[in-house]
């Protein structure tokens, strides 16, 4: 026991004197968490609070295009600015740059007339199908398409929701025209405004409710999503210090002497596991504390800890142990510090990518989805999401902890085999 | 006349490096008496470091055996055998980020000493080797000579019965070399068997009573230094060395 204690003291002393290693393990992940959360939070604000600015160039002079612009404004997603009516594509692009607009729409000439004609034709067909006198024979051309210009930095998911919003505005305009035509054809007078509003604007509301396991209905935010995810990444970042430490000890003269002493090198490996497991716990504590107390000062949402703290501790310990086991395993097999650091850095980014830290694993398909199961970060992230976002308890994360634990044990066995094979124990 | 018991017995030992068909040693025999100051010399690549690695258990013999004070290396409890000897490798074998006291604390624990013994031996050794003033400074800032003394202190912290020294004074100034040799003589007076390799043959003449010359994986001569010089009609170990191993470059 004294040998183990002396080894832990030695490892802690060396670690505390490795300023670069400490920076890599603490400062870099903290910067990463703050930056990624800030960026995602500003994206969230852009969509939900600040609104996307959109330039509309209306080349039409009719009522339908005016109705369309009104409907787009009412969606709530956009800050609409109108442009003079005779703009070319190039002029629209320039105007978007000048006005910092993410989107631009050109409504073609004759839009209103064509929408009206199309609506009359549909109304005629509808009357004929009802068995009333209607003109269904008249062929009308399609309405010329609207042209939507967008800044390429807009992500596809955001672009799709923009398209959906504009499509629904367009639908509303066309439906209104069709309804008016129908009404006029039957009653030979204008559709009353109150009835029109009741028919078109009286949509059934949609209530959004986050489904949690503990019944609370806290709305997830960028902090709840990012802090757990990047804490896992930070824990695996210990490879930058620990992997190199194992290699340094292995290739330095000190290892030759250690091999001649009456103590098994496994004591050294065990000490590194304890020391660096404590480091990963400290990393998690620092990052969670920042999320709780520092983020509000930075204008970011505060982190809410899960209700089941025991489950949080267990998941964090198993995840930290897995990160340490992975780092030691890489250190045992690498021959140089450059190999350990290079492979270590690239491999944890890959594990993070396939583990769902960068793209949600529910959005993955085929091979990527299968590969996610082999990333310890995937299981740790699922467990954290269950605790932080869904209000899960220990029983809800056992299915995530078991695979994480199995991966850890496999890494330990590979390390033991590597130590034997390289004649290190 | 009573025969001294052997500190080291190498019997009929064979060894080759894995993946290398060339045999390093075949049927090698060597005996070092308890309490001796034994020098192992040879040109570069002769096999000195390999032989020391086999005697300290860093390498395992293919055949034959190595016994330290009657304990067979690799066959019995390694921990018990490893307690018997100390090793001062040619490379600086310690943690440069730690201070001399911290290195001694760690290596003392791994040598099987308890806390109070480590403290006592640390104080003793740092005093004897002139490192008291820098006991808490990081070793990486030390001169080569100071690092050599730290290297030696770690090798003897547990008062070993046999001490293997692989070029313990390489690259140090005259004062440090002199101090190290004097300390080794002191240790030997107290009963420690010394096994020493070096290319500094004049220093070896001061230290060693028994010598073995090794070349091409074979021991080509072994006796007391006095007898060897007399038998080969040579004035110094350097002349004897050149006479027996030739003047050609060794790669």
HADDOCK unambig.tbl for C-alpha pairs under 7 A between the chains (distance, minus, plus):
assign (segid A and resid 3 and name CA) (segid B and resid 109 and name CA) 5.26 0.50 0.50
assign (segid A and resid 3 and name CA) (segid B and resid 110 and name CA) 5.87 0.50 0.50
assign (segid A and resid 6 and name CA) (segid B and resid 106 and name CA) 5.65 0.50 0.50
assign (segid A and resid 6 and name CA) (segid B and resid 109 and name CA) 6.52 0.50 0.50
assign (segid A and resid 7 and name CA) (segid B and resid 106 and name CA) 6.45 0.50 0.50
assign (segid A and resid 10 and name CA) (segid B and resid 106 and name CA) 6.60 0.50 0.50
assign (segid A and resid 14 and name CA) (segid B and resid 97 and name CA) 6.00 0.50 0.50
assign (segid A and resid 14 and name CA) (segid B and resid 98 and name CA) 6.88 0.50 0.50
assign (segid A and resid 253 and name CA) (segid B and resid 91 and name CA) 5.68 0.50 0.50
assign (segid A and resid 253 and name CA) (segid B and resid 92 and name CA) 5.83 0.50 0.50
assign (segid A and resid 253 and name CA) (segid B and resid 93 and name CA) 4.14 0.50 0.50
assign (segid A and resid 253 and name CA) (segid B and resid 94 and name CA) 6.72 0.50 0.50
assign (segid A and resid 254 and name CA) (segid B and resid 93 and name CA) 3.88 0.50 0.50
assign (segid A and resid 254 and name CA) (segid B and resid 94 and name CA) 4.57 0.50 0.50
assign (segid A and resid 254 and name CA) (segid B and resid 95 and name CA) 6.62 0.50 0.50
assign (segid A and resid 257 and name CA) (segid B and resid 87 and name CA) 6.90 0.50 0.50
assign (segid A and resid 257 and name CA) (segid B and resid 93 and name CA) 6.16 0.50 0.50
assign (segid A and resid 259 and name CA) (segid B and resid 58 and name CA) 6.72 0.50 0.50
assign (segid A and resid 260 and name CA) (segid B and resid 56 and name CA) 6.40 0.50 0.50
assign (segid A and resid 260 and name CA) (segid B and resid 57 and name CA) 6.71 0.50 0.50
assign (segid A and resid 260 and name CA) (segid B and resid 58 and name CA) 6.67 0.50 0.50
assign (segid A and resid 260 and name CA) (segid B and resid 82 and name CA) 6.13 0.50 0.50
assign (segid A and resid 261 and name CA) (segid B and resid 82 and name CA) 5.60 0.50 0.50
assign (segid A and resid 261 and name CA) (segid B and resid 83 and name CA) 6.93 0.50 0.50
assign (segid A and resid 261 and name CA) (segid B and resid 110 and name CA) 6.30 0.50 0.50
assign (segid A and resid 261 and name CA) (segid B and resid 111 and name CA) 5.56 0.50 0.50
assign (segid A and resid 262 and name CA) (segid B and resid 78 and name CA) 6.91 0.50 0.50
assign (segid A and resid 262 and name CA) (segid B and resid 79 and name CA) 4.07 0.50 0.50
assign (segid A and resid 262 and name CA) (segid B and resid 80 and name CA) 6.95 0.50 0.50
assign (segid A and resid 262 and name CA) (segid B and resid 82 and name CA) 5.13 0.50 0.50
assign (segid A and resid 262 and name CA) (segid B and resid 83 and name CA) 5.92 0.50 0.50
assign (segid A and resid 262 and name CA) (segid B and resid 110 and name CA) 6.54 0.50 0.50
assign (segid A and resid 262 and name CA) (segid B and resid 111 and name CA) 5.75 0.50 0.50
assign (segid A and resid 262 and name CA) (segid B and resid 112 and name CA) 6.79 0.50 0.50
assign (segid A and resid 263 and name CA) (segid B and resid 79 and name CA) 6.63 0.50 0.50
assign (segid A and resid 263 and name CA) (segid B and resid 110 and name CA) 5.62 0.50 0.50
